[in-house]
Amino acid sequence: MISLVLCFVGAFLLSAGLGKPLIARLQRLGVRQTVSEDAPSTHAAKQHTPTMGGVLFLLSATLVPLFYLAYSPERNEEAKTLLPIVLLTLCAGIIGFIDDYRKVTRGKNLGLKAREKLAGQTFVMALFAIWLFRTPGFEARVQVTPFIAGGACFVDFGLLYLPFALLYLIGFSNATNLTDGLDGLSGGVSLIISLTLTALLNHSNFQPLGIFTVAMA
């Protein structure tokens, strides 16, 4: 629990400390958001708002877990759980960075084409799903809690777990992207989900993942 609190505070201080100078730097470089012509008229006020602020969250979600691993007495075992999710997040962040960079350089709300972005996400997340499936001890079972009495039951997906996991990862990635546009919506939802996952992971066999989710929070 102490490790989770320290990582939460560390990630917060990292984002808060770098936030003001990074935003000022982005403004000087002219890295500004271009509002889509299809957006509601109320979004016009967001024109030229500094963009690429996601770098802050990417730093917190990757550097804090890596720092934790560097000083963890069980880092060799915990790295097997933490590093893949950190790498997945980093790769997804790079795709988002390229998307934003193209928008900034073009001066239009036109980043990566849908097929380009989807291809990048599919490649990265397919590698992660395959790694997960081939991890020793992994079981392609999903716990299902029915509404009727009788407790939880499990469904073994077998090889179908791979397309299921891929759809899940790509779906959540793009769902998060869609919520990021209304002030506080993506941040608020992500905070609630991340803290809930942290609490659940703290009482599971995957406690090291709690370091990542609390850093994301």
C-alpha positions as CSV (number, residue, x, y, z in Angstrom):
1,M,0.0,0.0,0.0
2,I,2.9,2.4,0.8
3,S,4.4,1.8,-2.6
4,L,1.0,2.6,-4.3
5,V,0.7,5.9,-2.3
6,L,4.3,6.9,-3.2
7,C,3.8,6.1,-6.8
8,F,0.6,8.1,-6.9
9,V,2.2,11.1,-5.3
10,G,5.3,10.8,-7.5
11,A,3.3,10.6,-10.7
12,F,1.2,13.6,-9.6
13,L,4.2,15.7,-8.8
14,L,5.9,14.7,-12.1
15,S,2.8,15.8,-14.1
16,A,2.1,18.9,-12.1
17,G,5.8,20.0,-12.0
18,L,6.3,19.6,-15.8
19,G,2.8,20.9,-16.7
20,K,3.4,24.6,-16.6
21,P,6.8,24.7,-18.3
22,L,5.7,22.2,-21.0
23,I,2.5,24.1,-21.9
24,A,4.5,27.3,-22.1
25,R,7.1,25.6,-24.3
26,L,4.3,24.2,-26.6
27,Q,2.9,27.7,-26.9
28,R,6.2,29.2,-27.9
29,L,6.6,26.4,-30.5
30,G,3.1,27.1,-31.9
31,V,2.0,23.6,-31.1
32,R,-1.7,24.4,-31.1
33,Q,-5.0,22.5,-31.6
34,T,-6.9,23.0,-34.8
35,V,-10.6,22.5,-34.2
36,S,-12.5,20.4,-36.7
37,E,-14.9,22.1,-39.0
38,D,-17.5,19.5,-38.0
39,A,-17.2,20.3,-34.3
40,P,-20.0,22.2,-32.5
41,S,-19.7,26.0,-32.6
42,T,-19.1,26.0,-28.8
43,H,-15.7,24.3,-29.5
44,A,-14.5,27.3,-31.5
45,A,-13.1,28.8,-28.3
46,K,-10.6,25.8,-28.2
47,Q,-8.9,26.9,-31.4
48,H,-5.2,27.2,-30.8
49,T,-5.3,25.6,-27.4
50,P,-1.8,24.0,-26.8
51,T,-2.0,20.3,-27.8
52,M,0.3,17.3,-27.2
53,G,-0.3,17.6,-23.4
54,G,-0.7,13.8,-23.4
55,V,3.1,13.6,-23.1
56,L,2.6,14.4,-19.4
57,F,0.4,11.4,-18.8
58,L,2.7,9.2,-20.9
59,L,5.7,10.2,-18.8
60,S,3.9,9.5,-15.6
61,A,2.5,6.2,-16.7
62,T,5.9,4.9,-17.9
63,L,8.6,6.6,-15.9
64,V,7.0,6.0,-12.5
65,P,6.6,2.2,-13.0
66,L,10.1,2.0,-14.4
67,F,11.5,3.9,-11.4
68,Y,9.6,1.6,-9.1
69,L,11.1,-1.5,-10.8
70,A,14.6,-0.1,-10.5
71,Y,14.3,-0.1,-6.7
72,S,12.0,-3.0,-6.1
73,P,13.6,-6.0,-4.4
74,E,11.4,-8.3,-6.5
75,R,12.0,-6.4,-9.8
76,N,12.9,-9.5,-11.8
77,E,9.5,-11.1,-11.2
78,E,7.5,-7.9,-11.2
79,A,9.1,-6.8,-14.5
80,K,7.5,-9.7,-16.3
81,T,4.1,-8.2,-15.4
82,L,4.8,-4.5,-15.6
83,L,7.1,-4.0,-18.6
84,P,4.7,-5.3,-21.3
85,I,1.9,-3.0,-20.2
86,V,4.3,-0.1,-20.0
87,L,5.6,-0.8,-23.5
88,L,2.1,-1.2,-24.8
89,T,1.2,2.2,-23.4
90,L,4.4,3.8,-24.8
91,C,3.7,2.4,-28.3
92,A,0.1,3.6,-28.2
93,G,1.3,7.0,-27.0
94,I,3.7,7.2,-30.0
95,I,0.9,6.6,-32.4
96,G,-1.1,9.4,-30.8
97,F,2.0,11.6,-30.9
98,I,2.4,11.1,-34.6
99,D,-1.3,11.8,-35.1
100,D,-1.1,15.1,-33.2
101,Y,2.2,16.0,-34.9
102,R,0.7,15.7,-38.3
103,K,-2.3,17.9,-37.3
104,V,0.1,20.6,-36.0
105,T,2.4,20.6,-39.1
106,R,-0.6,20.6,-41.5
107,G,-2.5,23.3,-39.6
108,K,-5.7,21.2,-40.0
109,N,-7.5,18.7,-37.8
110,L,-6.1,16.0,-40.2
111,G,-3.7,13.6,-38.5
112,L,-3.2,10.0,-39.3
113,K,-5.8,8.5,-41.7
114,A,-8.3,6.1,-40.0
115,R,-6.8,3.1,-41.7
116,E,-3.2,4.2,-40.8
117,K,-4.1,4.7,-37.1
118,L,-6.1,1.4,-37.0
119,A,-3.2,-0.5,-38.7
120,G,-0.7,0.8,-36.1
121,Q,-3.0,0.0,-33.2
122,T,-3.8,-3.5,-34.6
123,F,-0.1,-4.3,-35.0
124,V,1.0,-3.1,-31.5
125,M,-2.0,-4.6,-29.7
126,A,-1.9,-7.9,-31.5
127,L,1.7,-8.3,-30.4
128,F,0.6,-7.6,-26.8
129,A,-2.3,-10.1,-27.0
130,I,-0.1,-12.8,-28.5
131,W,2.5,-12.2,-25.7
132,L,-0.2,-12.4,-23.1
133,F,-1.6,-15.6,-24.6
134,R,1.8,-17.3,-24.7
135,T,2.7,-16.3,-21.1
136,P,3.4,-19.4,-19.0
137,G,0.5,-20.1,-16.7
138,F,-1.9,-17.9,-18.7
139,E,-5.5,-19.2,-19.0
140,A,-7.8,-17.9,-21.7
141,R,-10.7,-18.0,-19.3
142,V,-13.0,-15.0,-18.6
143,Q,-14.9,-14.8,-15.4
144,V,-18.6,-14.2,-15.9
145,T,-20.8,-13.1,-13.0
146,P,-24.4,-13.9,-14.0
147,F,-27.3,-11.9,-12.7
148,I,-29.0,-15.1,-11.4
149,A,-27.9,-16.7,-8.1
150,G,-25.2,-19.3,-8.2
151,G,-22.0,-17.2,-8.2
152,A,-19.4,-16.6,-10.9
153,C,-18.7,-19.0,-13.8
154,F,-15.9,-19.1,-16.3
155,V,-15.9,-19.3,-20.1
156,D,-12.8,-20.7,-21.8
157,F,-12.2,-18.7,-25.0
158,G,-9.3,-20.7,-26.2
159,L,-7.8,-19.2,-29.4
160,L,-10.8,-16.9,-29.6
161,Y,-9.3,-15.0,-26.8
162,L,-6.9,-13.4,-29.2
163,P,-9.4,-11.5,-31.4
164,F,-11.5,-10.8,-28.3
165,A,-8.5,-9.2,-26.5
166,L,-7.6,-7.3,-29.7
167,L,-11.1,-5.9,-30.1
168,Y,-11.1,-5.0,-26.4
169,L,-7.8,-3.1,-26.5
170,I,-8.5,-1.2,-29.7
171,G,-12.0,-0.4,-28.6
172,F,-10.9,1.1,-25.3
173,S,-8.0,3.0,-26.8
174,N,-10.4,4.7,-29.3
175,A,-13.1,5.2,-26.7
176,T,-10.7,7.1,-24.6
177,N,-9.7,9.2,-27.6
178,L,-13.3,10.1,-28.3
179,T,-13.9,11.3,-24.7
180,D,-10.8,13.5,-24.9
181,G,-12.3,16.8,-26.2
182,L,-14.8,17.8,-23.5
183,D,-13.0,19.4,-20.5
184,G,-12.4,16.9,-17.7
185,L,-14.4,14.1,-19.2
186,S,-11.5,11.8,-20.2
187,G,-9.5,12.8,-17.1
188,G,-12.4,12.2,-14.8
189,V,-13.4,8.8,-16.3
190,S,-9.8,7.6,-16.4
191,L,-9.2,8.6,-12.8
192,I,-12.2,6.6,-11.6
193,I,-11.4,3.6,-13.6
194,S,-7.7,3.6,-12.7
195,L,-8.3,3.9,-9.0
196,T,-10.9,1.2,-9.1
197,L,-8.5,-1.1,-11.0
198,T,-5.8,-0.3,-8.4
199,A,-8.0,-1.4,-5.5
200,L,-8.9,-4.6,-7.3
201,L,-5.4,-5.4,-8.3
202,N,-4.1,-4.8,-4.8
203,H,-6.1,-7.9,-3.7
204,S,-5.2,-10.1,-6.7
205,N,-2.3,-12.1,-8.1
206,F,-1.3,-9.1,-10.3
207,Q,-0.4,-6.6,-7.7
208,P,2.5,-5.1,-9.7
209,L,0.0,-3.8,-12.3
210,G,-1.4,-1.6,-9.5
211,I,1.7,0.5,-9.8
212,F,0.9,1.2,-13.4
213,T,-2.8,2.0,-12.8
214,V,-2.1,4.2,-9.8
215,A,0.5,6.1,-11.9
216,M,-2.1,6.5,-14.6
217,A,-4.6,7.9,-12.1
